[in-house]
Amino acid sequence: SVGTCDHCAMKALSPLSQALRHCRGYSSAGWKASEYSRETLLAAGGLGLFCGIAATRSQPKKCHHGCDCEVELTEAQKKLPDELKKLIGAENVSSNVKLRGSRLGKGTAMLVAKPRSLREALRTLELCAKADVAVLPQGANTSLTGGSVPRDDCDRPFVIINMRKAKKILPVGSGSPELALCFAGAGIYQLQSELQKRSRDSHSVLGSIFLNPSVAAGVSYGSGGTQIRKGPAFTERALFCRVTAEGEVELVDTLGLKLKGEKALDFLDSAETLTEADLDPSCKLPASFPQYRQLLTKLEDKVSRFNADTTGVDCNRSEGKVLILATLHDTFPMPKEVKTVWASCKDITLAHELKREVCISSPEKMAKSCEYINKATYDAVDQSGRILIKMIELLGMMNLEPLWNLKLFIESVPVPFSTIICDKFLWWFNNILPKSLPPELQKLTDEFDHHMLMEFAEYSDGEIEHLMSRLKKFQSQHPETVRFHVCEDPWSAQRAMLFRFAVAPAFRTYCIGLGQQGLSIDYALPKTFTKYPSLPEAKYPIMHRLVYSHFGCNVYHEDFVFDNKTDVHDAKMAIKKAVEAVGGKLPAEHGHGTEYHAPMDTQKRWMKADPSNTMNPGVGGTSFKKNYL
């Protein structure tokens, strides 16, 4: 859930601040925006900063996982910081780091280690396993369900192995490569940019691509994204580590290079190029989700993809239970031309009909992407996302990641209001910018409640014409209830795409601006299901229901705004049951993290891959304890 106050920080307020709190109507569930002016918040924030620092200095020393217990470090754990500094350099090891997830989760890591090579990553894990610490693999820390930050319930100190510095990308061949090898820390935007120079497209394009999430994280979660022709992030060709029941580190190699195991590892660390001659021609393992287009266009009462799927080698959807070092991925052809089309419908059932008739009528001629947002989603982005959209437009996607990391750092500072002040500013100053969408699209959002953003692409001759003719035919059959607009100029197309991509980060700003609680979920519905799931709103009243979707795959994201009296956790569990009651799977692509219990077959798969529970303990409802005791 997206909180609107910092309970821990409030405990550190001085008596004067406590008195202010009671006089001004503070609620333990959240700040009520109507009761506090910006001047009040800024003044109280300054006071809270001073008092928070003073209170922090006077607090008793905490144990290695940030709580008040008396657990002592073992001798091996005490030696670990110096051993890691000797291995990867003192500048790549940080101690006692407090981390907060992008949307939820927080905790203290005894150490954060940032290996620069595959060999260093392997050796780092070996030292951690020997010291008997809990290990959490991390990329860009963009996880939305708490799975990429430490938690304070574990019986061992946490060490994060952040792979961001191991970011090499090796396209296979010198021309237009059909495969690309990525080190774990490589970002998906970085990969897309590199391949586009060679007239190829990458395997994964997400709504959060401007944050440059890591390629390995995509494999670890099975993230899907917008590209309906490609399927979720998936490969059977990987180099990864797992910890055995005896605490030994085992290197697993299914990459399909001629060199195997540690020889492959050292070769990749030194390699500047990769050619077909370096690959083992006998390896026939897939490097993307097999036959996904055929699966997607087959109308059946099944979901297209979901997080608990146990298909593939252990690195797929492992959620941190193994340490991914490198993966090999299929690349995809770049279309000769792309048309961006915005279509608006009077109801959701009609939108599904349009999708089926136009975008996914056959595996040979499909849309490149097919996204959906409802009216409530449009309103939320318009009221809280204009600055974000403008920043991406001005700075470019690659330059936004440092600002996002700065925001996360500010939110992690243990003083009052630090968790909300950035979003408050984004909310307060949102309307200094004009509306983000072009006028033609703005008109459609005023007249209709359901909107589809589609890309028609010329992969083969006549594809765009074919899809446009089907769209025009469909619209002629529904002249009053369906309308569309083709974004003819690059600016209009870019603005439409940025508006869709801004939904998830804008939602937090929206909740904090309103002073209410928020809840975000993601789920997959059967391909034959064409409505919103009915939710228990009588017991858990919903103020705003934001629905947006990777519509072609029938994978949904929903953001809910609740008043501050609602038990959001109970509401979330009730919503999960409602989704599952109609054959849905939740979660679909954000992972189980610390929020959801994975099905037992998924948990058993993770436990088999990590029998000592060294890696990411507690994920998906598994035990926090060593050996799952």
N, C-alpha and C positions, 0 to 999 in steps of 0.2 A: 504494500500500500504506500501511497505517497503521503507522507506526514506533512503537517503544516506548522509544527512547532518542535522544539528540541527539549524533550522532557529532562534529559540528563543535564543539559545546560541550565535549565530553570532551577534545578536543585542547588546549583552553585551561586545563585543570586544572593546578594546581600539582603539584610532585613529591610532596607529601604526599597529594594527592588521587589521583594516579596510583598511588601505593603502595596506597592504600585500594582502588582499583579492582581491582588484581591479587589482593589478599588476599581480597576478598569475591566473586570469581568473575564479574566482568563479562564479558559476551559481546558481541562486536562486532555480533551480530545483534539483541540486545535485552536488556532487563532481565528477569530471572526474578523474578517477584513473590514467590515463596516464600523467596527468599534475603534479602530486604530488608524490615525493619520500617518503619512510618511514621516512627519516631524517627530511624532511620538515614537515610532519604531527606531528612527535614527538616534534619537536622544537616549532611549532605553538601551539600544544596542551599544552605544558608547559606554554607558554606565555598566552594562553587562560585561563588556570586554574587560574593563578594569577589574570588576569584581570576580569575573571568571578566572582571570589569570591569577589573582590573589588566592582564590579558593583552590585552584589547581595546585599551586605551590604548597598549600597547607595540607593537601590530601595525603593519606598514608601511601607508601610505596606499594605498587601493585606487583602481582606475579608476572610470569613471562607471557601469559595470554591476556593480560589487561584486566583481569578481574581481581577481587580482593582476597582470593584464597591464598593458602600458604604453601603451594606446591613448589618444590625446589628443583632447580635444574640439575641434571646429572653431570658428571665430569665431562662426558663426551659432548653434551650439549653446550657446556661452558666453553669448550675448545673450538666448537664449530665456527664461530665468527672469524677467528684468526685463520683457521684452515681455509675457509672460503675466500678470505681476502688474499691469502697467499696464492690461491688457485686462479682467481679471476680479476684480482686487483681491488684494492680498498675502495676505489671510486665506484665499484660495481656492487658493493655490499652496503646495505643500510640496516640499522638496528632499531628495534622497538617502533615500528612504523604503524600508525593508525590509518586504516583504510576504510573507505565507504564505497559501496557499490553505486553504479549509475542511477539506480532507482531504489534499491533497498539492500540491506545487509551492511554490517560494519563490524570491525574487530581489529585486534592488534597482532601484527606479525612480529615474532622475535627477530626475524631477518627477512630482507628482500634481496635476493641474489639475481643478477642480470648477466648471465653468461653470454659471451659474444660469438661462440662457435658451437658446433654440434658436440665436439669433443669436450669442451668446457661444460656443456649442459649435462652430458652423461656423467662426467666426473662429479659435478655438483650434486646430482641425484645420489650417486654412490656415497658421498660424504654425509648427506642428509639421512639416508637409510641407515648408515652405520651409527649415526648419533641418535637414532630412534625419535626423529621429529615427524610431525605431520607435514606433508608437502602439498602445496597447492600450485599447480601450473597456472600461469596467467599470461594473457596477451595484452590487449589494450584496456582491460577492465571495463568493457562495455556491457557485461552481463546484466540482465534486468531482473534476475530471480535470486540474487545473492550468492551465486555459485563461484564467483571469482574473487571473493574477499574472505579473510579468516573469520572464524566464529569462536566465541569464547566458551563454548561448551565442551571443547575437546580435552582429552586427558594428557595431551602433549603440546609443546609449543609449536606454533605454525612457522614454517619457512615457505615463502613464496619464491618460486622459480619463474621469474618474468623473462619470457623469451623474446622480448621486443627487439633486442640488439642483434639477434640472429635472424636477419631479414633478407638473406640472399635470395634472388630469383634467377633461375637458370632455364630459359626456354630451350627446348631440345631442337638443335639445328640452327642454321644461320639465316634461313629464309623466313617462311611463314609457318611457324612451329605448330604442330598438332598436339604437343604435350608441353607442359611447363612444370619444372620442379621448384617447390617453394620451401624454404626454411620456415620453421614454425612462427617466427615473428614477422614474416612478411605480411603487409596489409593488403586487403582486397582492393582498395583503390590504387595502391602502388602496383599491384599485379595487373589491374585493368589498364592502367596508363602504360606500363611496359609493353603489354601485348598489342595495344592499339598502334604502337609505333611499327609493329610488324603485321598490321592488317588482320589481327585476330582478336577475339573477345574472350574474356575470362569466364570462369565457371560460376561465379557468384556475384550478384549485384543486390545489395540489401538497401532497405530504407535508411539504415544508419551508415551507408558507405562513406559519408563525409567525415565520420569518426575513424575511418580506416581500421576497422576490426581485423584481427589477425586471421590468416588463412587457416591455421590450426584450430582456432576456436570455432570456425565454421564447421570443420569436420567433427570436432568434439561435440557440437550440439546438433549437427545435421540441419543447419540453418538453410532456409529455402530462398527467400527473397522474391524478386519481381519477375524473374526470367522463366516463363513457364515452359519453354522448350528444353531447359537444361536439367531441371530437377533440383533436389536439395544438394548441399555440399556433401560429397561422398566420394571415397576412393578406396580401392582395395590395395593400392600401391603406396606403401608408407614405411617409414623408419621410426620406430618408437620404442620406449623403455617401459618395462613394468617391474614391480618389486615382488619377489617371490615370497612364499610363506616363511622362508628362512631369513628374509631381509636382504637377500642378494638382488642386485639389479641385473635384469636380463634385457638384452638388446634384441628386438624383433625386427626382422628385415623382410618386407614383402615388396620393396620398391621395384624390383625387376632390373637392377643394374647387373652388369657382368661381374663387378666386384661386389662382394657380399659382406655383411656384418660390419665389423670395425674397420675393415679395409674400405668399404663404401663410405663410411663416416669420414675417415681421414681424406679420402679422395674428394668428397664434396666440399669439405672445409677449404681445400686448396684450389678447387676448380674455379675457373673464370668463365668457362663455357661448358656446354653439354651437347653431345652429338648422338645421332642414332647409333653410332658405333659403340657408345658406352652402354647401350641398353642390351639386355638379354633377349634375343628374339624369341626364345621359347616361353617367355612370360606372357600370358594371355589375360591376366587379371584386369578387370575394368578400372578405368580411372575417372569414371563418372557414374551416375545412377543408371543402371541398364534399362533401356526401353521405356524411359519416363514419358515420352510423348504418347506412346501407345497406351500406357497406363492411364494417363490423364484424360485422353479422349474417349476411353471406354466408359460408357455410362453404366455405373453399377453402385450398389449400396455399400460402398467402402470409401474410406478416406484415402487421399492421395499420398500423404506423408505425415509423420508425427514423431515426437521426440523419443518415445519408448520403443521404436522399431529396433529390433536386434539384428537386422541384416548387416552382413559385412564383417571384416576383421575388427578386432577389439578397439581400434582407435576411433571407429565410427560411432558417434553418439555416446562416447565414453564419459563425457562430462568431468574430465579431470582425473579419471581413475587410471590413466596411463599418461606418460609424458611424451607428447608427439614432438619429434625432432624435424622431420621433413616429410613432405607428401608430393606425389606426382599427380597432375590433373590434366584431363582433356582440355583443350582450348576449342573455341568455336568460331565459325566464319563470321566475318563482319558483313552486314548487309550493304548493298549498294546504295540504298536509300531507306529512310525511315519517315513515316508520317505519324505525328502525334495527334490523337483524336480524343476529344472530350465528349462523352455522351451522357445525357441526363434522362432519367425515367421517373414516372409517377410512383412506382412501387418496386419493391425488391424482387418480386416474382418476375416482373417484366425484365428487370436487369439480368436475372439468371437466364431467361429465354434469349436475350440478346447475346449474352456470353456464349451460350451453347450453339446458337445459330451462326454466329459470326466468328468468334475468337478460337473456339476449340472444336470446330465441326469435324476436322480430320487431322491426323498426325502429319500429313504432308503440307498442309497450308494452315498454319496457326498464326495467331498474333504473337509478336515478340513478348509483350507483357499485357496484362489485363488487371488493373487495380480498381478498387471501389472505396468510396467514402460516403457517409450519410450526412444529412444536414447538420446534425449536432457536431460532427467532426469538423466540418467546414467552419462553423461558428467558433469553435475552440481555437483553431489555428489562426483564424482571422483576428481573434481577440488577444492572442498571446504569442504568435509566431512570426510577426512581421519583421522584427529585428533580426531574428535568426536567419530568415530567408534572405534578407538584404546582406547580412554578413557573409553567407555562403556565396552569394552573387559577386560581392566585391572582392573577397579574399581568396576565393577558390576553395575547393573541398580539402586539398592537402594542408592548407594553412589554418584550418579551423581546429584541428586536433590539439595544438598547444593551448588554445583558448578553452577548449572543453576540459583539458586536464587542469588548467588553472581554476576553472569553476569547481571541479571535484575537490581540488585542494582547499579552496575557501570553505566549501561545505564540510570538510573534515576537521577544520579548526575547532577545538573544544571550547567554544565560547557561545553565549546566547546569540541567536538569530543568524549564526553563520550558515545554517542549513537552508535558510530561506531568502537571504538578502539578495543574492544574484537573481533569483526568479522574481522577487518583488520589483527590482529595477526593470527587468524585461517586461513585466506587466504594466508598471506605471507609465513607461515611456513607449509602449507599443504603438499608440495612436499618433505619435509624431510622424510616422511614416504612412504613406497612402496604402490602400488595399493592395494585396500582393498579386492577385490574379488579373489577367488582362480583362478589359471591359466586356468582351463577348462571353467569356467564361463566367464573369461576375453576374451577368444577366441570367445565365442558366441556373446559377446557384440561388438566385432570387426566386425563380419560378418553379424549381423542382427540388425534391428532397433526396434523390438517390443519383449518384454520379459515378461514372466509369471513366478511367483514364487508360487509354489503350495506345499501344505502339504497333503499327502495321509496318512490316519490313520486307524489303526486296532481297530475299535470300536466293530466290530463283526468279526467272523472268515471269512477270504477270502476277506475282503474289499480292502486291498492294492493290492492284486493280481488282483482283478476285475478292479480297476482303472488303474493299470499299463498295463493290457492287452488292455484296451480301448485306452490308450495313444499310445501304440506301434502300434495298428491297424491304428489309425489316422495318425501317423507319416509315416507308410508304404504307405498310400494313398497320402502323400505329401512329398516325399523323398528329394526334393530339396529346399523346402520352410519351412520345420519345422524340428527342431532338439531339442533334450533335453539331459540333464545330471542329473543323480541322485547323490546327495551329500551323499556319503557313510560314510564319517567320521563326527563326531560332529563339528569339527572346521569349515569345509566347510559349513555345514548347518547353523551354527551360523553366519558366515560371510555374507552369503546370506541374512539372516533375518535382521541383523544389517544394511546392506546396504539399504534395503528397508525402515527400520524405520528411517534412518537418513535423509531422503529426506527433510521433512518439516523444521527442524532447519538448515539444510545446505543451504537452498535456501536464507535465509537472508544473510548469509556469502557470497554466490555467487553474489548477487546483489551489496552488499557493496564492494566486491572485484573488480567487474567490473566497479563500479562507476556509476551504472544506476538505474533506478526506477524498482521496482518489484510490482507485484500484485498477490495475492493468492485468489483463489475461490474454492468452493466445490459445487458439484451439483449431482443430480441423473437423469439418463436418463431412458426412458422406456426400459423394458427388451428386446424389439424387436429391439432397435436401436443399430446398430453395426458400427457406424462411429464416427469420431470426429465432433462435431457441427461446421458448417461453421461460421466464425467470421468476423466482419467488419474490416479486416486488411487493406483495402485500405485507410480508414480514420484513423485507429489507428495501424500503422505498429508494428508488434511484432518481436523483435530481437531474442528471444528464447522462445519456447513454451514447457514447461515441463508438460507432462501428466503422471499421475500415478493414480492408481485406486484400490479400493476394488472391483475387477473385477467381482467376483461372484455375487455381488449385483448390478452391473452396477452403482456404485457410484464413481464419479471421483473427483480428486483434480487436479487443473491446476495452475501452477505458470508461470507467464508471465514476461519477461524482456522487458521493454520499454526504449526508449531513453529519455533523460531528457526534451525533448520538448513536450512530450505527456501529455495530461490531463488524468491522470490515473483514476480519479473518473468518468469522462465521458466515458472512455473506459470500465470501470467496468459495468456501467449501460447498455451500448450497448451490452456487452457480456451477461449480464443477460437476455436481451430481446432475443438474439440469442438462448440461451439455452432453454428458455421458448417457443420459436417458434417451437421447435421440440418435445414439450411435456415434457421437463425437469423441474425439481424443483431445485431452488437455493435459499438458501443454503440447503445442505443435512444433515450435521452433525456438523458443527462448530458453528451453531447458527446464529441468525440475528444480535445479538449484537447492536452496534450503526451504523452498516454499511448498513443494509438492512431493508426495510419496510416489515413487515410480512403481509400476506393476512388478509383481514378484519375479517374473522371468527376467525383467531388465535388471533388477537388483541382483539376482543370482549371477547374471552375466558379468556385472561389475565386480562382484565378490570373487568370481573365478579369475578375473584379470588382475585383481589386487587383493590376494588372500590375507595379507597382513593389515589391511586397511591403513596403509601409509598415505595413499593418495586421496586428497580431497575428502577426508572423513566427514560423514554426515550428509553428503549429497543425496538427494532423492529419497530421503527417509531412512537411509542406512544408519548404522550405529556410528557414534562419534568415537567409540573406544577402539583401542588396538585389538586386532584380530576379531573385531565385531562382537566383543563380549558384551 
